[in-house]
Amino acid sequence: MPRIRMEVDGATYEDDVEPRLLLVHYLRERLGKVGTPVGCDTSNCGACTVLMDGMSVKSCSVLAVQADGQDVTTVEGLGVEPSTPGGTHPMQRAFHEEHALQCGYCTPGMIMASLDLLRENPDPSEDEVREGLEGNLCRCTGYQNIVKAVRRAASEMREPGRQEVTP
């Protein structure tokens, strides 16, 4: 079995894994990172999106061995920095304050994909947010409040002294 080593949410993990083990299953079953849901298992919905070296990936389409040597951030790893007021990341707060979730199933993936979007474009228009998140599906909200949340977080994160876009 291949041996992998990766940093997940600031902690280093080393494990022997089956070559076909998906990253989403490694995160959930081996590391207990259940904030990353298994959605469709086909990479269509984006619920399982995490950041790998700061870029969003659908963890159901990445093998754990492909994450060897990488820095992975899950939704659970956001807001753990001492500089983050209240222990929540600005994107998490914005999703809450703008009512950008209903059932919450897609929320972790939406938040992580939004962070990658803001890494590339720190001041996106509504259309740019919609285009940037088109690989992540929500069956409940109609997206309007998600777009508002991303734009609100983008504004807050551009303020001097605020946390950087990527955790």
N, CA, C and O of each residue as an XYZ file, in Angstrom:
668
protein
N       0.842     -1.188      0.000
C       0.000      0.000      0.000
C       0.887      1.251      0.000
O       1.909      1.301      0.683
N       0.485      2.237     -0.761
C       1.260      3.486     -0.763
C       1.143      4.219      0.579
O       0.108      4.172      1.243
N       2.205      4.879      0.948
C       2.224      5.702      2.161
C       2.112      7.148      1.723
O       2.851      7.605      0.851
N       1.178      7.867      2.338
C       0.990      9.273      2.005
C       1.230     10.132      3.233
O       1.119      9.682      4.374
N       1.563     11.382      2.955
C       1.747     12.364      4.018
C       1.147     13.666      3.500
O       1.474     14.123      2.405
N       0.274     14.250      4.296
C      -0.316     15.528      3.902
C      -0.660     16.331      5.136
O      -0.809     15.793      6.233
N      -0.783     17.616      4.934
C      -1.215     18.493      6.004
C      -2.703     18.770      5.770
O      -3.104     19.194      4.686
N      -3.500     18.527      6.785
C      -4.938     18.767      6.697
C      -5.331     19.675      7.854
O      -5.156     19.327      9.022
N      -5.858     20.829      7.514
C      -6.305     21.811      8.510
C      -5.225     22.108      9.545
O      -5.510     22.272     10.732
N      -3.979     22.175      9.072
C      -2.872     22.553      9.940
C      -2.181     21.422     10.668
O      -1.178     21.650     11.345
N      -2.689     20.208     10.547
C      -2.055     19.055     11.195
C      -1.505     18.114     10.119
O      -2.092     17.966      9.047
N      -0.376     17.488     10.423
C       0.248     16.572      9.470
C      -0.213     15.143      9.754
O      -0.241     14.691     10.899
N      -0.574     14.451      8.676
C      -1.026     13.062      8.774
C      -0.184     12.212      7.838
O       0.156     12.626      6.730
N       0.146     11.011      8.307
C       0.862     10.031      7.503
C       0.108      8.721      7.624
O      -0.177      8.263      8.730
N      -0.217      8.118      6.488
C      -1.005      6.885      6.499
C      -0.664      6.012      5.304
O      -0.205      6.490      4.266
N      -0.902      4.723      5.478
C      -0.903      3.787      4.357
C      -2.336      3.755      3.841
O      -3.279      3.619      4.620
N      -2.497      3.880      2.533
C      -3.843      3.910      1.954
C      -3.927      3.003      0.733
O      -2.933      2.745      0.053
N      -5.120      2.537      0.482
C      -5.379      1.807     -0.756
C      -5.207      2.783     -1.917
O      -5.619      3.938     -1.803
N      -4.621      2.363     -3.013
C      -4.397      3.273     -4.139
C      -5.684      3.892     -4.695
O      -5.638      4.978     -5.273
N      -6.810      3.233     -4.535
C      -8.069      3.728     -5.104
C      -8.919      4.528     -4.103
O     -10.031      4.935     -4.441
N      -8.420      4.760     -2.888
C      -9.172      5.488     -1.872
C      -9.330      6.952     -2.287
O      -8.349      7.637     -2.575
N     -10.561      7.410     -2.313
C     -10.838      8.803     -2.661
C     -10.500      9.715     -1.490
O     -10.622      9.328     -0.328
N     -10.075     10.924     -1.813
C      -9.727     11.901     -0.787
C     -10.902     12.153      0.146
O     -10.707     12.248      1.357
N     -12.108     12.264     -0.379
C     -13.276     12.530      0.470
C     -13.443     11.432      1.523
O     -13.775     11.722      2.672
N     -13.217     10.184      1.141
C     -13.355      9.080      2.099
C     -12.191      9.071      3.096
O     -12.381      8.744      4.268
N     -11.012      9.421      2.642
C      -9.875      9.533      3.554
C     -10.160     10.608      4.606
O      -9.966     10.387      5.801
N     -10.617     11.761      4.151
C     -10.899     12.859      5.085
C     -11.972     12.472      6.097
O     -11.815     12.717      7.293
N     -13.048     11.877      5.630
C     -14.175     11.549      6.502
C     -13.889     10.332      7.392
O     -14.082     10.384      8.606
N     -13.431      9.247      6.779
C     -13.333      7.976      7.505
C     -12.044      7.828      8.313
O     -12.060      7.256      9.402
N     -10.940      8.335      7.792
C      -9.671      8.200      8.504
C      -9.418      9.371      9.445
O      -8.913      9.190     10.554
N      -9.772     10.577      8.995
C      -9.437     11.762      9.783
C     -10.623     12.350     10.534
O     -10.446     13.262     11.341
N     -11.826     11.847     10.285
C     -13.009     12.341     10.987
C     -13.462     13.721     10.538
O     -14.191     14.396     11.265
N     -13.048     14.149      9.363
C     -13.433     15.463      8.825
C     -14.780     15.337      8.126
O     -14.865     15.407      6.900
N     -15.828     15.151      8.919
C     -17.156     14.888      8.373
C     -17.866     16.161      7.898
O     -18.989     16.089      7.398
N     -17.230     17.308      8.049
C     -17.787     18.538      7.498
C     -17.725     18.557      5.979
O     -18.386     19.375      5.338
N     -16.939     17.667      5.405
C     -16.869     17.510      3.949
C     -17.824     16.387      3.574
O     -17.496     15.214      3.754
N     -19.011     16.730      3.051
C     -19.992     15.687      2.765
C     -19.705     14.940      1.467
O     -19.053     15.458      0.561
N     -20.203     13.723      1.404
C     -20.225     12.980      0.152
C     -21.556     13.335     -0.485
O     -22.617     13.035      0.062
N     -21.495     13.967     -1.632
C     -22.729     14.389     -2.297
C     -23.153     13.369     -3.331
O     -23.861     12.410     -3.025
N     -22.715     13.585     -4.552
C     -23.171     12.767     -5.674
C     -22.212     11.639     -6.021
O     -22.595     10.707     -6.729
N     -20.967     11.702     -5.538
C     -19.923     10.732     -5.881
C     -19.575     10.722     -7.366
O     -18.956      9.775     -7.850
N     -19.967     11.765     -8.090
C     -19.670     11.831     -9.528
C     -19.000     13.143     -9.922
O     -18.771     13.381    -11.108
N     -18.687     13.981     -8.972
C     -18.095     15.307     -9.152
C     -19.041     16.314     -9.795
O     -18.595     17.351    -10.287
N     -20.321     16.029     -9.797
C     -21.289     16.963    -10.383
C     -21.757     18.044     -9.422
O     -22.024     19.169     -9.844
N     -21.862     17.721     -8.129
C     -22.529     18.661     -7.212
C     -21.579     19.622     -6.497
O     -21.978     20.746     -6.190
N     -20.342     19.221     -6.224
C     -19.382     20.094     -5.564
C     -19.504     20.175     -4.056
O     -18.776     20.950     -3.436
N     -20.390     19.413     -3.441
C     -20.559     19.467     -1.983
C     -19.275     19.092     -1.256
O     -19.039     19.554     -0.139
N     -18.448     18.264     -1.873
C     -17.227     17.754     -1.240
C     -16.003     18.621     -1.518
O     -14.878     18.189     -1.267
N     -16.194     19.811     -2.020
C     -15.064     20.673     -2.387
C     -14.214     21.043     -1.176
O     -14.733     21.441     -0.133
N     -12.913     20.905     -1.334
C     -11.921     21.311     -0.343
C     -10.860     22.126     -1.079
O     -10.851     22.185     -2.308
N      -9.976     22.748     -0.322
C      -8.848     23.446     -0.934
C      -7.621     22.560     -0.847
O      -7.298     22.035      0.219
N      -6.944     22.395     -1.963
C      -5.704     21.652     -1.985
C      -4.643     22.628     -2.488
O      -4.675     23.065     -3.639
N      -3.708     22.958     -1.605
C      -2.725     24.005     -1.886
C      -3.413     25.289     -2.352
O      -2.941     25.965     -3.266
N      -4.534     25.611     -1.707
C      -5.247     26.858     -1.953
C      -6.214     26.840     -3.114
O      -6.944     27.812     -3.311
N      -6.247     25.775     -3.887
C      -7.145     25.696     -5.041
C      -8.261     24.693     -4.755
O      -8.028     23.644     -4.155
N      -9.469     25.026     -5.190
C     -10.595     24.139     -4.904
C     -10.536     22.890     -5.777
O     -10.254     22.945     -6.974
N     -10.813     21.765     -5.126
C     -10.911     20.479     -5.816
C     -12.122     19.743     -5.252
O     -12.468     19.890     -4.080
N     -12.742     18.967     -6.090
C     -13.837     18.115     -5.637
C     -13.197     16.834     -5.117
O     -12.655     16.035     -5.881
N     -13.271     16.658     -3.814
C     -12.521     15.572     -3.187
C     -13.045     14.188     -3.544
O     -12.403     13.188     -3.224
N     -14.204     14.111     -4.203
C     -14.686     12.803     -4.667
C     -14.050     12.426     -6.000
O     -14.242     11.312     -6.489
N     -13.290     13.354     -6.590
C     -12.638     13.047     -7.867
C     -11.114     13.071     -7.739
O     -10.399     13.052     -8.742
N     -10.627     13.113     -6.506
C      -9.186     13.116     -6.242
C      -8.875     11.893     -5.386
O      -9.541     11.639     -4.382
N      -7.878     11.159     -5.785
C      -7.438     10.034     -4.969
C      -6.591     10.564     -3.807
O      -5.898     11.573     -3.940
N      -6.658      9.885     -2.695
C      -5.860     10.298     -1.537
C      -4.376     10.326     -1.895
O      -3.644     11.197     -1.424
N      -3.924      9.382     -2.722
C      -2.508      9.360     -3.105
C      -2.132     10.592     -3.932
O      -0.965     10.983     -3.952
N      -3.099     11.205     -4.612
C      -2.814     12.423     -5.372
C      -2.619     13.629     -4.450
O      -2.039     14.636     -4.856
N      -3.097     13.526     -3.232
C      -2.948     14.612     -2.261
C      -1.667     14.463     -1.444
O      -1.396     15.279     -0.563
N      -0.882     13.433     -1.728
C       0.379     13.228     -1.026
C       1.256     14.464     -1.175
O       1.485     14.945     -2.285
N       1.746     14.977     -0.042
C       2.612     16.148     -0.056
C       1.873     17.471     -0.175
O       2.505     18.524     -0.258
N       0.569     17.435     -0.186
C      -0.234     18.636     -0.374
C      -0.727     19.188      0.966
O      -0.687     18.512      1.995
N      -1.185     20.423      0.918
C      -1.813     21.087      2.063
C      -3.302     21.156      1.764
O      -3.723     21.854      0.842
N      -4.097     20.435      2.541
C      -5.543     20.359      2.322
C      -6.257     21.139      3.415
O      -5.944     21.000      4.597
N      -7.216     21.959      3.009
C      -8.044     22.683      3.973
C      -9.487     22.288      3.744
O     -10.002     22.365      2.628
N     -10.136     21.861      4.828
C     -11.568     21.555      4.783
C     -12.314     22.715      5.426
O     -11.701     23.621      5.990
N     -13.624     22.681      5.339
C     -14.424     23.730      5.968
C     -14.173     23.779      7.470
O     -14.308     24.834      8.091
N     -13.811     22.648      8.052
C     -13.528     22.590      9.481
C     -12.218     23.281      9.842
O     -11.997     23.636     11.000
N     -11.361     23.469      8.860
C     -10.089     24.123      9.102
C     -10.148     25.635      8.984
O      -9.163     26.316      9.269
N     -11.287     26.168      8.569
C     -11.447     27.620      8.463
C     -11.739     28.198      9.836
O     -12.365     27.549     10.675
N     -11.286     29.410     10.055
C     -11.619     30.097     11.295
C     -10.888     29.604     12.519
O     -11.262     29.940     13.643
N      -9.845     28.808     12.319
C      -9.106     28.313     13.479
C      -7.884     29.159     13.777
O      -7.173     28.897     14.747
N      -7.633     30.159     12.968
C      -6.503     31.054     13.208
C      -6.804     31.963     14.395
O      -7.943     32.407     14.545
N      -5.821     32.251     15.238
C      -6.039     33.142     16.377
C      -6.492     34.540     15.949
O      -7.153     35.245     16.711
N      -6.128     34.938     14.713
C      -6.496     36.273     14.231
C      -7.943     36.343     13.744
O      -8.426     37.421     13.395
N      -8.637     35.204     13.717
C     -10.013     35.183     13.235
C     -10.962     35.471     14.387
O     -11.095     34.652     15.296
N     -11.632     36.637     14.362
C     -12.524     36.977     15.474
C     -13.687     35.986     15.591
O     -14.333     35.646     14.600
N     -13.933     35.538     16.802
C     -15.067     34.648     17.044
C     -14.870     33.238     16.539
O     -15.781     32.418     16.650
N     -13.701     32.925     15.983
C     -13.439     31.566     15.522
C     -14.139     31.190     14.240
O     -14.162     30.012     13.885
N     -14.711     32.146     13.529
C     -15.318     31.833     12.236
C     -14.649     32.662     11.156
O     -14.265     33.811     11.372
N     -14.525     32.065     10.017
C     -13.937     32.731      8.861
C     -14.962     33.735      8.316
O     -16.164     33.498      8.430
N     -14.516     34.840      7.732
C     -15.456     35.816      7.170
C     -16.454     35.199      6.176
O     -17.603     35.635      6.099
N     -16.018     34.193      5.425
C     -16.937     33.555      4.467
C     -18.012     32.773      5.219
O     -19.179     32.795      4.826
N     -17.636     32.091      6.283
C     -18.630     31.356      7.074
C     -19.636     32.318      7.693
O     -20.841     32.067      7.669
N     -19.136     33.423      8.249
C     -20.041     34.422      8.843
C     -20.984     34.996      7.802
O     -22.176     35.160      8.062
N     -20.456     35.303      6.625
C     -21.285     35.893      5.576
C     -22.384     34.922      5.147
O     -23.519     35.341      4.922
N     -22.070     33.647      5.032
C     -23.094     32.658      4.669
C     -24.198     32.631      5.726
O     -25.379     32.524      5.399
N     -23.803     32.729      6.988
C     -24.787     32.742      8.074
C     -25.611     34.030      8.040
O     -26.841     33.987      8.073
N     -24.941     35.157      7.973
C     -25.628     36.449      8.067
C     -26.496     36.759      6.854
O     -27.494     37.469      6.976
N     -26.134     36.238      5.692
C     -26.920     36.480      4.478
C     -27.939     35.362      4.215
O     -28.588     35.347      3.169
N     -28.076     34.443      5.150
C     -29.030     33.320      5.011
C     -28.781     32.563      3.708
O     -29.708     32.275      2.951
N     -27.512     32.250      3.466
C     -27.106     31.614      2.218
C     -27.138     30.088      2.299
O     -26.476     29.403      1.520
N     -27.901     29.573      3.232
C     -28.030     28.132      3.330
C     -29.435     27.793      3.801
O     -30.079     28.569      4.507
N     -29.883     26.645      3.405
C     -31.154     26.146      3.917
C     -30.905     24.779      4.527
O     -30.820     24.656      5.749
N     -30.790     23.761      3.707
C     -30.521     22.447      4.298
C     -29.061     22.341      4.735
O     -28.750     21.566      5.639
N     -28.159     23.107      4.111
C     -26.759     23.141      4.501
C     -25.878     22.099      3.849
O     -24.668     22.099      4.071
N     -26.441     21.220      3.059
C     -25.641     20.138      2.492
C     -24.559     20.643      1.544
O     -23.437     20.137      1.558
N     -24.886     21.626      0.728
C     -23.918     22.142     -0.241
C     -22.994     23.184      0.363
O     -21.987     23.540     -0.248
N     -23.314     23.680      1.549
C     -22.625     24.836      2.124
C     -21.116     24.654      2.255
O     -20.384     25.565      1.869
N     -20.601     23.538      2.776
C     -19.143     23.419      2.866
C     -18.460     23.574      1.504
O     -17.458     24.279      1.385
N     -18.995     22.925      0.499
C     -18.410     23.024     -0.839
C     -18.535     24.414     -1.421
O     -17.609     24.903     -2.068
N     -19.667     25.055     -1.199
C     -19.863     26.432     -1.684
C     -18.858     27.374     -1.028
O     -18.263     28.218     -1.699
N     -18.673     27.230      0.262
C     -17.731     28.099      0.978
C     -16.319     27.895      0.450
O     -15.611     28.870      0.196
N     -15.903     26.661      0.282
C     -14.541     26.393     -0.165
C     -14.327     26.852     -1.605
O     -13.281     27.420     -1.922
N     -15.298     26.615     -2.473
C     -15.185     27.079     -3.859
C     -15.176     28.607     -3.912
O     -14.494     29.200     -4.748
N     -15.935     29.240     -3.018
C     -15.965     30.704     -2.962
C     -14.611     31.273     -2.575
O     -14.197     32.306     -3.101
N     -13.918     30.607     -1.662
C     -12.591     31.072     -1.266
C     -11.604     31.000     -2.430
O     -10.768     31.888     -2.602
N     -11.706     29.949     -3.218
C     -10.845     29.839     -4.388
C     -11.194     30.936     -5.400
O     -10.304     31.528     -6.011
N     -12.471     31.198     -5.569
C     -12.907     32.271     -6.462
C     -12.303     33.604     -6.024
O     -11.795     34.359     -6.853
N     -12.359     33.894     -4.724
C     -11.833     35.158     -4.221
C     -10.309     35.218     -4.276
O      -9.732     36.305     -4.336
N      -9.666     34.079     -4.256
C      -8.213     34.053     -4.422
C      -7.856     34.585     -5.805
O      -6.876     35.313     -5.963
N      -8.650     34.219     -6.797
C      -8.405     34.654     -8.173
C      -8.986     36.038     -8.455
O      -8.424     36.805     -9.237
N     -10.106     36.352     -7.819
C     -10.807     37.604     -8.085
C     -11.353     38.135     -6.759
O     -12.447     37.744     -6.354
N     -10.622     39.012     -6.077
C     -11.045     39.474     -4.755
C     -12.260     40.405     -4.744
O     -12.775     40.727     -3.674
N     -12.719     40.836     -5.904
C     -13.878     41.732     -5.973
C     -14.794     41.322     -7.124
O     -14.943     42.075     -8.086
N     -15.406     40.145     -7.041
C     -16.220     39.663     -8.161
C     -17.592     40.338     -8.228
O     -18.182     40.687     -7.206
N     -18.074     40.509     -9.435
C     -19.445     40.982     -9.649
C     -20.400     39.823     -9.380
O     -19.966     38.684     -9.201
N     -21.690     40.111     -9.351
C     -22.677     39.032     -9.163
C     -22.522     37.970    -10.244
O     -22.530     36.775     -9.947
N     -22.382     38.396    -11.487
C     -22.237     37.439    -12.586
C     -20.966     36.611    -12.440
O     -20.968     35.416    -12.733
N     -19.882     37.237    -11.991
C     -18.628     36.509    -11.804
C     -18.731     35.499    -10.671
O     -18.126     34.429    -10.743
N     -19.486     35.819     -9.627
C     -19.701     34.847     -8.545
C     -20.487     33.661     -9.093
O     -20.126     32.508     -8.857
N     -21.553     33.943     -9.817
C     -22.358     32.851    -10.378
C     -21.530     31.958    -11.302
O     -21.626     30.732    -11.249
N     -20.728     32.581    -12.137
C     -19.882     31.811    -13.047
C     -18.825     31.027    -12.269
O     -18.550     29.872    -12.591
N     -18.238     31.642    -11.258
C     -17.203     30.985    -10.473
C     -17.697     29.801     -9.668
O     -16.925     28.898     -9.348
N     -18.974     29.799     -9.339
C     -19.545     28.709     -8.536
C     -20.387     27.738     -9.353
O     -21.086     26.902     -8.782
N     -20.334     27.833    -10.670
C     -21.232     27.022    -11.474
C     -21.003     25.521    -11.346
O     -21.882     24.748    -11.727
N     -19.872     25.081    -10.833
C     -19.635     23.659    -10.614
C     -20.154     23.158     -9.277
O     -19.984     21.984     -8.949
N     -20.781     24.028     -8.504
C     -21.341     23.658     -7.206
C     -22.847     23.874     -7.250
O     -23.323     24.962     -7.572
N     -23.576     22.838     -6.926
C     -25.036     22.885     -7.025
C     -25.704     23.038     -5.664
O     -25.251     22.483     -4.663
N     -26.786     23.802     -5.654
C     -27.630     23.936     -4.480
C     -29.055     23.677     -4.924
O     -29.529     24.259     -5.900
N     -29.727     22.813     -4.211
C     -31.097     22.488     -4.582
C     -32.128     23.277     -3.786
O     -33.327     23.157     -4.037
N     -31.671     24.089     -2.820
C     -32.617     24.745     -1.915
C     -32.723     26.259     -2.071
O     -33.825     26.802     -2.001
N     -31.607     26.953     -2.278
C     -31.610     28.392     -2.048
C     -31.951     29.262     -3.233
O     -32.397     30.393     -3.036
N     -31.768     28.800     -4.445
C     -31.958     29.672     -5.587
C     -30.747     30.564     -5.834
O     -30.783     31.390     -6.746
N     -29.687     30.429     -5.063
C     -28.382     31.058     -5.243
C     -28.295     32.546     -4.913
O     -27.189     33.033     -4.678
N     -29.381     33.284     -4.883
C     -29.294     34.730     -4.680
C     -28.560     35.076     -3.381
O     -27.673     35.930     -3.376
N     -28.925     34.420     -2.293
C     -28.266     34.722     -1.019
C     -26.834     34.202     -0.965
O     -26.005     34.747     -0.237
N     -26.541     33.163     -1.720
C     -25.166     32.682     -1.810
C     -24.303     33.754     -2.475
O     -23.202     34.053     -2.011
N     -24.808     34.320     -3.551
C     -24.083     35.379     -4.255
C     -23.875     36.573     -3.327
O     -22.784     37.141     -3.277
N     -24.916     36.950     -2.594
C     -24.793     38.068     -1.644
C     -23.749     37.760     -0.573
O     -22.971     38.634     -0.193
N     -23.731     36.530     -0.091
C     -22.769     36.148      0.951
C     -21.339     36.218      0.438
O     -20.452     36.708      1.137
N     -21.113     35.738     -0.757
C     -19.757     35.756     -1.313
C     -19.290     37.192     -1.500
O     -18.144     37.522     -1.195
N     -20.169     38.036     -1.997
C     -19.790     39.437     -2.205
C     -19.560     40.151     -0.868
O     -18.661     40.984     -0.751
N     -20.372     39.822      0.130
C     -20.184     40.420      1.458
C     -18.836     39.999      2.048
O     -18.082     40.829      2.555
N     -18.546     38.702      1.974
C     -17.271     38.207      2.500
C     -16.101     38.820      1.733
O     -15.081     39.172      2.325
N     -16.250     38.946      0.431
C     -15.185     39.543     -0.380
C     -14.901     40.963      0.094
O     -13.744     41.365      0.216
N     -15.949     41.709      0.356
C     -15.794     43.081      0.822
C     -15.089     43.115      2.170
O     -14.168     43.906      2.374
N     -15.517     42.266      3.081
C     -14.895     42.218      4.412
C     -13.437     41.778      4.335
O     -12.591     42.294      5.065
N     -13.149     40.844      3.469
C     -11.801     40.296      3.386
C     -10.830     41.251      2.689
O      -9.615     41.094      2.806
N     -11.355     42.231      1.970
C     -10.490     43.237      1.340
C     -10.127     44.357      2.298
O      -9.220     45.138      2.013
N     -10.821     44.452      3.438
C     -10.551     45.508      4.414
C      -9.151     45.319      4.982
O      -8.709     44.190      5.195
N      -8.441     46.444      5.232
C      -7.099     46.326      5.824
C      -7.144     45.590      7.161
O      -8.058     45.779      7.964
N      -6.136     44.747      7.380
C      -6.041     44.027      8.644
C      -6.889     42.762      8.713
O      -6.878     42.059      9.724
N      -7.626     42.470      7.638
C      -8.466     41.266      7.642
C      -7.652     40.059      7.203
O      -6.567     40.191      6.636
N      -8.194     38.892      7.475
C      -7.561     37.634      7.115
C      -7.418     37.527      5.605
O      -8.264     38.012      4.855
N      -6.359     36.899      5.176
C      -6.138     36.651      3.757
C      -7.250     35.741      3.235
O      -7.961     35.099      4.008
N      -7.385     35.697      1.901
C      -8.429     34.888      1.271
C      -8.226     33.416      1.552
O      -9.178     32.727      1.919
N      -7.013     32.913      1.392
C      -6.794     31.501      1.643
C      -6.352     31.309      3.082
O      -5.549     32.087      3.599
N      -6.869     30.282      3.727
C      -6.548     30.036      5.138
C      -5.107     29.640      5.330
O      -4.678     29.398      6.458
